[in-house]
Amino acid sequence: MITFSKIDGTSVYYWRSNRPNTTARNWQCTQEFYDRLVLWIRDLRSLSSAYGTISYVVSAGFYVNKPGEHGAGTAADIDHIQWSSGTVCTPLDRHHASTNIALRRRYLALDAVTRRRFRYVLNGWYNADHADHIHADFGGLPIRLLTGSESDTKFIQAACNNFRNAGLAIDGAWGPLTQSAYNSMKSALGVSGDPTSGAAPYQQLLSGIAQHGFANTAI
């Protein structure tokens, strides 16, 4: 287990007891997980560069003394991203459920970037326990789209609804309507290969969703 207060030079704060707190805080995770966090924040910087630099990240926790991936030091809970332009994405404030489509699309963009580097990502559409943060962990690598995963399916359904007005029920069931909407979105993004079979085409799909989310444009 290593101790850190920054991810690749970007400070990580804690707001659950004192918002908006910008006091340095020590966090813990495994070295392998930290290395993946570095790849994640570099992806985020690149895909959201129109917003300026990332000023800081706010987390609800990494290593936590409890069972599961948090207890193994291989999980992160993301509460807030702050850019130098003043732009924010705040899962803590339930931006996935905002009436503002730009905030919902930006939330999906952050979600997509996170899925590029972590197999399990749980968001506000997944269940009430994750309404105020995005959870990411290492379990079940390698990274690919699983149509039998409730989390992956709800993410795709939410993306199709918010970028293409698909009108899907976000129920986690990959049926023919979800398949059709997914096929249309995948085609519109020009994704080559099968995101269900490997990381590269899935990451291409996720990058496309992120780019449109940060730009607040339909797909």
MIDRENMAR-138799 format. One record per residue: residue number from 1; x, z, y of N, C-alpha, C in turn. Coordinates in nm, 2 decimals, padded with zeros to 4 digits. Each point is the difference from the previous one (the first is absolute). Layout:
N
     n      nxx      nzz      nyy     caxx     cazz     cayy      cxx      czz      cyy
   NUM        X        Z        Y        X        Z        Y        X        Z        Y
...
This chain:
219
     n      nxx      nzz      nyy     caxx     cazz     cayy      cxx      czz      cyy
     1    00.09    00.00   -00.12   -00.09    00.00    00.12    00.09    00.00    00.12
     2   -00.03   -00.08    00.10    00.07   -00.01    00.13   -00.09    00.06    00.11
     3    00.06    00.04    00.11   -00.07    00.04    00.12    00.02   -00.10    00.11
     4   -00.10   -00.03    00.07    00.00   -00.10    00.11   -00.09    00.04    00.11
     5    00.03   -00.04    00.12   -00.10    00.01    00.12   -00.03   -00.13    00.06
     6    00.07   -00.11   -00.05   -00.02   -00.13    00.05    00.00   -00.10   -00.11
     7   -00.07   -00.11    00.01    00.00   -00.11   -00.10    00.07   -00.11    00.07
     8    00.12   -00.03   -00.05    00.08   -00.11    00.06    00.01    00.01    00.15
     9    00.02    00.12    00.05    00.01    00.02    00.15   -00.12    00.03    00.07
    10   -00.12   -00.01   -00.06   -00.13    00.03    00.06   -00.05    00.14   -00.03
    11   -00.02    00.08    00.10   -00.05    00.14   -00.02   -00.13    00.01   -00.07
    12   -00.02    00.10   -00.09   -00.12    00.02   -00.07   -00.05    00.14    00.04
    13   -00.12    00.01    00.06   -00.06    00.12    00.05   -00.11    00.05   -00.08
    14   -00.05    00.12    00.03   -00.11    00.06   -00.08   -00.11    00.05    00.11
    15   -00.12   -00.05   -00.02   -00.11    00.03    00.10   -00.11    00.09   -00.06
    16    00.00    00.03   -00.12   -00.11    00.07   -00.06   -00.03    00.14    00.06
    17    00.11    00.06    00.06   -00.02    00.14    00.06    00.02    00.00    00.15
    18    00.05   -00.11    00.05    00.03   -00.01    00.15    00.02   -00.14    00.04
    19   -00.11   -00.05    00.06    00.00   -00.14    00.04    00.00   -00.01    00.15
    20    00.08   -00.09    00.06    00.10   -00.09   -00.05    00.14    00.06    00.00
    21    00.04    00.06   -00.11    00.13    00.06   -00.02    00.11   -00.10   -00.02
    22    00.11    00.01    00.08    00.11   -00.08   -00.02    00.13    00.08   -00.02
    23   -00.02    00.11   -00.07    00.11    00.09   -00.04    00.06   -00.06   -00.13
    24    00.13   -00.01    00.00    00.07   -00.04   -00.13   -00.04    00.08   -00.11
    25   -00.02   -00.06   -00.12   -00.05    00.07   -00.12    00.08   -00.05   -00.12
    26    00.04    00.09   -00.09    00.07   -00.04   -00.12   -00.10   -00.03   -00.11
    27    00.02   -00.11   -00.07   -00.09   -00.05   -00.11    00.09   -00.01   -00.12
    28   -00.06   -00.01   -00.12    00.08   -00.02   -00.12   -00.07   -00.11   -00.09
    29    00.08   -00.07   -00.07   -00.04   -00.10   -00.10    00.12   -00.03   -00.08
    30   -00.02   -00.08   -00.10    00.12   -00.05   -00.08    00.07   -00.11    00.08
    31    00.13   -00.02   -00.04    00.08   -00.10    00.07   -00.06   -00.14   -00.03
    32   -00.05   -00.02   -00.12   -00.06   -00.13   -00.03   -00.13   -00.03    00.08
    33   -00.08    00.11    00.02   -00.12   -00.02    00.08    00.04   -00.02    00.15
    34    00.10    00.07    00.05    00.04   -00.02    00.14    00.05   -00.14    00.02
    35    00.07   -00.05   -00.10    00.05   -00.14    00.02   -00.12   -00.10    00.01
    36   -00.10    00.03   -00.08   -00.12   -00.08    00.01   -00.07    00.01    00.14
    37    00.00    00.13    00.05   -00.06    00.02    00.14    00.08   -00.08    00.10
    38    00.13   -00.02   -00.02    00.08   -00.08    00.10   -00.05   -00.14   -00.01
    39   -00.02   -00.06   -00.12   -00.05   -00.13   -00.01   -00.13   -00.02    00.06
    40   -00.09    00.10   -00.02   -00.13    00.00    00.06    00.00    00.00    00.15
    41    00.08    00.08    00.07    00.00    00.01    00.14    00.07   -00.13    00.06
    42    00.09   -00.06   -00.07    00.06   -00.12    00.05   -00.10   -00.12   -00.01
    43   -00.08    00.00   -00.11   -00.11   -00.10   -00.01   -00.10    00.02    00.12
    44   -00.03    00.13    00.03   -00.10    00.03    00.10    00.05   -00.04    00.14
    45    00.13    00.03    00.02    00.06   -00.05    00.13    00.00   -00.15    00.02
    46    00.03   -00.07   -00.11    00.00   -00.15    00.01   -00.14   -00.05    00.02
    47   -00.09    00.04   -00.08   -00.14   -00.06    00.00   -00.08    00.05    00.13
    48    00.04    00.11    00.06   -00.07    00.04    00.12    00.08   -00.01    00.12
    49    00.10   -00.08    00.01    00.10   -00.01    00.11   -00.06   -00.03    00.13
    50   -00.12   -00.06    00.00   -00.07   -00.03    00.13   -00.04    00.12    00.07
    51   -00.01    00.12   -00.07   -00.03    00.13    00.06    00.12    00.07    00.06
    52    00.12   -00.06   -00.02    00.12    00.07    00.05    00.06    00.08   -00.12
    53    00.09    00.09    00.03    00.06    00.08   -00.10   -00.10    00.11   -00.05
    54    00.03    00.05   -00.12   -00.08    00.12   -00.05    00.06    00.13    00.06
    55   -00.07    00.06    00.08    00.05    00.12    00.07    00.01    00.12   -00.09
    56   -00.10    00.02   -00.09    00.00    00.11   -00.10   -00.11   -00.02   -00.10
    57    00.01    00.07   -00.11   -00.10    00.00   -00.11   -00.05    00.15   -00.01
    58   -00.12    00.01   -00.03   -00.05    00.14   -00.03   -00.05    00.00   -00.14
    59    00.04    00.11   -00.08   -00.03    00.01   -00.14   -00.07    00.13   -00.02
    60   -00.09    00.00   -00.11   -00.05    00.13   -00.04    00.08    00.06   -00.12
    61    00.10   -00.07   -00.04    00.09    00.05   -00.11    00.07   -00.10   -00.09
    62    00.11    00.04   -00.06    00.07   -00.07   -00.10    00.01    00.08   -00.12
    63    00.11    00.07   -00.03    00.00    00.10   -00.10   -00.09    00.12    00.03
    64   -00.09    00.03   -00.09   -00.08    00.12    00.01    00.00    00.07   -00.14
    65    00.01    00.13    00.00    00.00    00.07   -00.12   -00.13    00.01   -00.07
    66   -00.03   -00.11   -00.07   -00.13   -00.01   -00.07    00.02   -00.11   -00.11
    67   -00.09   -00.01   -00.09    00.01   -00.10   -00.11   -00.01   -00.14    00.06
    68    00.06   -00.10   -00.08   -00.02   -00.14    00.04    00.12   -00.05    00.07
    69   -00.02   -00.12    00.06    00.11   -00.07    00.07    00.05    00.08    00.12
    70   -00.08    00.07    00.07    00.05    00.08    00.11    00.10    00.11   -00.05
    71   -00.04    00.06   -00.11    00.09    00.10   -00.06    00.13   -00.06   -00.06
    72    00.00   -00.12   -00.03    00.12   -00.07   -00.04    00.09   -00.05    00.11
    73   -00.05    00.01    00.12    00.07   -00.05    00.12    00.00   -00.15    00.01
    74   -00.11   -00.06   -00.05   -00.01   -00.15    00.00   -00.14   -00.04    00.06
    75   -00.04    00.06    00.10   -00.13   -00.03    00.07    00.01    00.03    00.15
    76   -00.08   -00.07    00.07   -00.01    00.01    00.15   -00.14   -00.01    00.05
    77   -00.04    00.08    00.10   -00.13   -00.01    00.06    00.03   -00.04    00.15
    78   -00.06   -00.11    00.04    00.02   -00.06    00.13   -00.12    00.03    00.09
    79    00.03    00.07    00.11   -00.11    00.04    00.09   -00.01   -00.09    00.13
    80    00.12   -00.05    00.04    00.00   -00.06    00.14    00.13   -00.08    00.01
    81   -00.02   -00.12    00.07    00.12   -00.08    00.04   -00.01   -00.02    00.15
    82    00.11    00.02    00.07    00.00   -00.01    00.15    00.10   -00.11    00.03
    83   -00.04   -00.10    00.08    00.09   -00.11    00.04    00.04    00.02    00.15
    84    00.11   -00.05    00.04    00.05    00.01    00.14   -00.09   -00.06    00.10
    85   -00.09   -00.09   -00.04   -00.09   -00.07    00.09   -00.12    00.10    00.03
    86   -00.01    00.11   -00.07   -00.12    00.08    00.01   -00.10   -00.02   -00.11
    87    00.01   -00.11   -00.07   -00.09   -00.03   -00.11    00.02    00.11   -00.11
    88   -00.11    00.03   -00.07    00.00    00.10   -00.11   -00.08   -00.05   -00.11
    89    00.03    00.05   -00.12   -00.09    00.00   -00.12   -00.01    00.14   -00.05
    90   -00.12    00.05   -00.01   -00.02    00.14   -00.03   -00.09    00.03   -00.11
    91    00.04   -00.01   -00.13   -00.08    00.04   -00.11   -00.06    00.14    00.02
    92    00.07    00.09    00.07   -00.04    00.13    00.02   -00.14    00.00    00.07
    93   -00.02   -00.10    00.09   -00.12   -00.01    00.07   -00.10   -00.09   -00.07
    94    00.02   -00.03   -00.12   -00.09   -00.09   -00.08   -00.02   -00.13    00.06
    95    00.11   -00.07    00.03   -00.01   -00.13    00.07   -00.06   -00.11   -00.10
    96    00.00    00.03   -00.13   -00.06   -00.09   -00.09   -00.15   -00.01    00.02
    97   -00.06    00.10    00.06   -00.15    00.01    00.02   -00.03   -00.02    00.14
    98    00.09   -00.04    00.09   -00.03   -00.02    00.14   -00.10   -00.12    00.02
    99   -00.07    00.01    00.11   -00.09   -00.11    00.04    00.08   -00.11    00.06
   100    00.13    00.02    00.03    00.08   -00.10    00.07    00.07   -00.08   -00.11
   101   -00.02   -00.12   -00.01    00.05   -00.08   -00.11    00.15   -00.02    00.01
   102    00.06    00.01    00.12    00.14   -00.01    00.02    00.07    00.12   -00.07
   103   -00.06    00.12    00.01    00.06    00.12   -00.06   -00.01   -00.01   -00.15
   104   -00.12   -00.05   -00.05   -00.01   -00.02   -00.15    00.10   -00.10   -00.05
   105    00.02   -00.11    00.07    00.09   -00.10   -00.05    00.15    00.06    00.01
   106    00.03    00.08    00.10    00.13    00.05    00.01    00.02    00.10   -00.11
   107   -00.10    00.08   -00.03    00.01    00.09   -00.12    00.03   -00.07   -00.13
   108   -00.07   -00.11   -00.02    00.02   -00.08   -00.12    00.14   -00.06    00.00
   109    00.05   -00.04    00.12    00.14   -00.05    00.01    00.10    00.11   -00.04
   110   -00.02    00.12    00.05    00.09    00.11   -00.05   -00.01    00.02   -00.15
   111   -00.13    00.00   -00.05   -00.02    00.02   -00.14    00.07   -00.11   -00.08
   112   -00.01   -00.13    00.05    00.06   -00.11   -00.07    00.15    00.01   -00.01
   113    00.06    00.04    00.12    00.15    00.02    00.00    00.04    00.11   -00.10
   114   -00.08    00.10   -00.01    00.03    00.11   -00.09   -00.01   -00.04   -00.14
   115   -00.10   -00.08   -00.04   -00.01   -00.06   -00.13    00.11   -00.09   -00.04
   116    00.07   -00.06    00.10    00.12   -00.08   -00.03    00.11    00.08   -00.07
   117    00.00    00.13    00.02    00.12    00.08   -00.06   -00.04    00.11   -00.09
   118   -00.13    00.03   -00.01   -00.05    00.11   -00.09   -00.11   -00.04   -00.09
   119    00.01    00.03   -00.12   -00.11   -00.04   -00.10   -00.13    00.06    00.03
   120   -00.01    00.13    00.02   -00.13    00.06    00.03   -00.01    00.03    00.14
   121   -00.11   -00.05    00.06   -00.03    00.02    00.14   -00.15    00.04    00.01
   122   -00.03    00.11    00.05   -00.14    00.05    00.01   -00.04    00.01    00.15
   123   -00.11   -00.06    00.03   -00.04   -00.01    00.14   -00.13    00.06    00.03
   124   -00.05   -00.01    00.12   -00.13    00.06    00.03   -00.12   -00.06   -00.07
   125    00.01   -00.12   -00.04   -00.11   -00.06   -00.08    00.00    00.05   -00.15
   126    00.12    00.05   -00.04    00.01    00.04   -00.14   -00.09    00.12   -00.03
   127    00.02    00.11    00.08   -00.09    00.11   -00.02    00.01    00.10    00.12
   128   -00.08    00.10    00.01   -00.01    00.09    00.12    00.13    00.08    00.01
   129    00.07    00.03   -00.11    00.12    00.07    00.01    00.11   -00.07    00.08
   130   -00.01   -00.13    00.00    00.10   -00.08    00.07   -00.05   -00.06    00.13
   131   -00.11    00.05    00.05   -00.06   -00.05    00.13    00.09    00.02    00.12
   132    00.09    00.10   -00.01    00.08    00.02    00.12    00.15   -00.02   -00.02
   133    00.04   -00.08   -00.10    00.14   -00.04   -00.02    00.00   -00.11   -00.10
   134    00.12   -00.07    00.00    00.03   -00.10   -00.10    00.10    00.06   -00.09
   135   -00.03    00.01   -00.13    00.09    00.06   -00.10    00.08   -00.11   -00.07
   136    00.13    00.01   -00.02    00.08   -00.09   -00.07    00.09    00.07   -00.10
   137    00.01   -00.06   -00.12    00.09    00.07   -00.10    00.06   -00.11   -00.09
   138    00.09    00.05   -00.08    00.08   -00.09   -00.09   -00.06   -00.03   -00.13
   139   -00.10    00.08   -00.04   -00.05   -00.01   -00.14   -00.04   -00.14   -00.04
   140    00.03   -00.03   -00.12   -00.05   -00.13   -00.06    00.07   -00.12    00.05
   141    00.12    00.00    00.05    00.07   -00.12    00.03    00.00   -00.09   -00.12
   142    00.01   -00.13    00.01    00.03   -00.08    00.12   -00.12   -00.03    00.09
   143    00.03   -00.05    00.12   -00.10   -00.03    00.10   -00.07   -00.13   -00.03
   144   -00.13    00.00   -00.02   -00.08   -00.12   -00.01   -00.15    00.04    00.02
   145   -00.08   -00.10    00.02   -00.14    00.02    00.02   -00.07    00.02   -00.14
   146   -00.07    00.11   -00.01   -00.07    00.03   -00.12   -00.15   -00.01    00.02
   147   -00.07   -00.09   -00.05   -00.14   -00.02    00.02   -00.08    00.11   -00.07
   148    00.06    00.07   -00.09   -00.07    00.12   -00.06    00.03    00.13    00.07
   149    00.07   -00.01    00.11    00.03    00.12    00.08   -00.11    00.02    00.11
   150   -00.06    00.12    00.00   -00.10    00.02    00.11    00.06   -00.01    00.14
   151    00.12    00.06    00.01    00.07    00.00    00.13    00.03   -00.14    00.05
   152    00.06   -00.08   -00.09    00.04   -00.14    00.03   -00.13   -00.08    00.03
   153   -00.10    00.01   -00.08   -00.12   -00.07    00.02   -00.07    00.03    00.14
   154   -00.01    00.13    00.03   -00.06    00.04    00.12    00.08   -00.05    00.12
   155    00.13   -00.01   -00.01    00.09   -00.05    00.11   -00.04   -00.15    00.02
   156    00.00   -00.07   -00.11   -00.03   -00.15    00.01   -00.14   -00.02    00.06
   157   -00.10    00.08   -00.05   -00.13   -00.01    00.05   -00.01    00.03    00.15
   158    00.07    00.10    00.05    00.00    00.04    00.14    00.07   -00.11    00.08
   159    00.11   -00.06   -00.06    00.07   -00.11    00.08   -00.09   -00.12    00.01
   160   -00.07   -00.04   -00.11   -00.09   -00.11    00.00   -00.11    00.02    00.11
   161   -00.05    00.12    00.00   -00.11    00.03    00.10    00.05   -00.01    00.14
   162    00.11    00.06    00.03    00.05    00.02    00.14    00.07   -00.12    00.05
   163    00.05   -00.09   -00.08    00.07   -00.12    00.04   -00.08   -00.13   -00.02
   164   -00.10    00.01   -00.09   -00.08   -00.12   -00.04   -00.15    00.02    00.00
   165   -00.04    00.12    00.04   -00.15    00.02    00.00   -00.06   -00.03   -00.13
   166    00.06    00.05   -00.11   -00.04   -00.03   -00.14   -00.13    00.07   -00.03
   167   -00.03    00.11    00.06   -00.12    00.08   -00.03    00.00    00.06   -00.14
   168    00.12    00.04   -00.05    00.00    00.06   -00.13   -00.03    00.15    00.00
   169   -00.05    00.05   -00.11   -00.01    00.14   -00.01    00.14    00.05   -00.04
   170    00.04    00.10    00.07    00.13    00.06   -00.03   -00.02    00.11   -00.10
   171   -00.01   -00.05   -00.13   -00.03    00.09   -00.11    00.11    00.01   -00.10
   172    00.11   -00.07    00.01    00.11    00.01   -00.09   -00.03   -00.08   -00.13
   173   -00.10   -00.08   -00.01   -00.03   -00.07   -00.12    00.03   -00.15    00.03
   174    00.09   -00.06   -00.08    00.05   -00.13    00.02   -00.10   -00.10   -00.07
   175   -00.10   -00.04    00.07   -00.10   -00.09   -00.06    00.02   -00.14    00.05
   176   -00.10   -00.09   -00.03    00.02   -00.14    00.04    00.00   -00.02    00.16
   177   -00.08    00.08    00.07    00.00   -00.02    00.14    00.14    00.04    00.06
   178    00.05    00.11   -00.05    00.14    00.04    00.05    00.10   -00.10   -00.04
   179   -00.01   -00.06   -00.12    00.10   -00.10   -00.04   -00.01   -00.12    00.09
   180   -00.12   -00.04    00.03   -00.02   -00.12    00.08    00.06    00.02    00.14
   181   -00.03    00.12    00.06    00.05    00.03    00.14    00.15    00.01    00.00
   182    00.05    00.06   -00.11    00.15    00.02   -00.01    00.06   -00.14   -00.01
   183   -00.06   -00.09   -00.08    00.06   -00.13   -00.02    00.00   -00.08    00.13
   184   -00.10    00.02    00.08   -00.01   -00.07    00.13    00.10    00.06    00.10
   185    00.02    00.13    00.00    00.10    00.06    00.09    00.14   -00.04   -00.05
   186    00.03    00.00   -00.12    00.13   -00.03   -00.06    00.03   -00.15    00.04
   187   -00.09   -00.09   -00.01    00.02   -00.14    00.03    00.02   -00.01    00.15
   188   -00.08    00.07    00.08    00.02   -00.01    00.15    00.14    00.05    00.05
   189    00.05    00.09   -00.08    00.14    00.06    00.04    00.11   -00.09   -00.06
   190   -00.04   -00.10   -00.08    00.11   -00.09   -00.06    00.09    00.07   -00.10
   191   -00.06    00.10   -00.07    00.08    00.07   -00.10    00.03   -00.08   -00.12
   192    00.12   -00.01   -00.04    00.04   -00.07   -00.12    00.03    00.10   -00.11
   193   -00.04   -00.04   -00.12    00.01    00.09   -00.11   -00.11    00.10   -00.02
   194    00.00    00.09   -00.10   -00.10    00.08   -00.03    00.03    00.15    00.03
   195   -00.06    00.06    00.10    00.03    00.14    00.04   -00.03    00.10   -00.11
   196   -00.08   -00.04   -00.10   -00.03    00.09   -00.11    00.12    00.01   -00.10
   197    00.09   -00.10    00.01    00.10   -00.01   -00.10    00.14    00.04    00.04
   198    00.02    00.02    00.13    00.14    00.04    00.05    00.00    00.04    00.14
   199    00.11    00.07    00.04    00.01    00.05    00.13    00.01   -00.10    00.11
   200    00.08   -00.11   -00.02    00.02   -00.09    00.11   -00.13   -00.07    00.05
   201   -00.09   -00.05   -00.08   -00.12   -00.06    00.06   -00.09    00.11    00.06
   202    00.00    00.12   -00.06   -00.08    00.10    00.06    00.05    00.04    00.13
   203    00.13    00.02    00.02    00.06    00.03    00.12   -00.02   -00.11    00.11
   204   -00.01   -00.12   -00.05   -00.03   -00.11    00.10   -00.14    00.01    00.05
   205   -00.09    00.03   -00.09   -00.14    00.03    00.04   -00.01    00.11    00.09
   206    00.07    00.11   -00.03   -00.01    00.12    00.09    00.06   -00.03    00.14
   207    00.11   -00.07    00.00    00.06   -00.04    00.13   -00.09   -00.08    00.08
   208   -00.08   -00.09   -00.06   -00.09   -00.08    00.08   -00.12    00.09    00.05
   209   -00.05    00.09   -00.08   -00.10    00.09    00.05    00.05    00.08    00.11
   210    00.13    00.06   -00.01    00.06    00.08    00.11    00.01   -00.08    00.13
   211    00.05   -00.12   -00.01    00.02   -00.08    00.12   -00.13   -00.03    00.07
   212   -00.10   -00.03   -00.07   -00.13   -00.01    00.06   -00.06    00.13    00.06
   213    00.03    00.11   -00.08   -00.05    00.13    00.05    00.06    00.04    00.13
   214    00.13   -00.01    00.01    00.07    00.04    00.12   -00.03   -00.10    00.12
   215   -00.03   -00.12   -00.03   -00.04   -00.10    00.10   -00.15    00.01    00.03
   216   -00.08    00.07   -00.08   -00.14    00.01    00.02   -00.07   -00.14    00.00
   217    00.04   -00.07   -00.11   -00.06   -00.14   -00.02   -00.06   -00.01   -00.13
   218   -00.11   -00.08   -00.01   -00.06   -00.03   -00.13    00.09   -00.08   -00.09
   219   -00.03    00.00   -00.13    00.08   -00.08   -00.09   -00.08   -00.12   -00.04
